[in-house]
């Protein structure tokens, strides 16, 4: 991928991470932890895992977008 492609992908993933964050936020405010029968809100682990993975991928692509192309002497 080129630096521009990495930047575009980072932007897509950041937008997706924002959507996932909003889902987690709603879950936290509306879900009650049924596993331990408490009144504490919770966010399902799968949602948090997707948010974490998406955020990490966005960070990776953003970092790769900043890398300068290798010159022939560096190859």
Helices and strands as residue ranges (DSSP letters): H 3-30, H 45-66, G 72-74
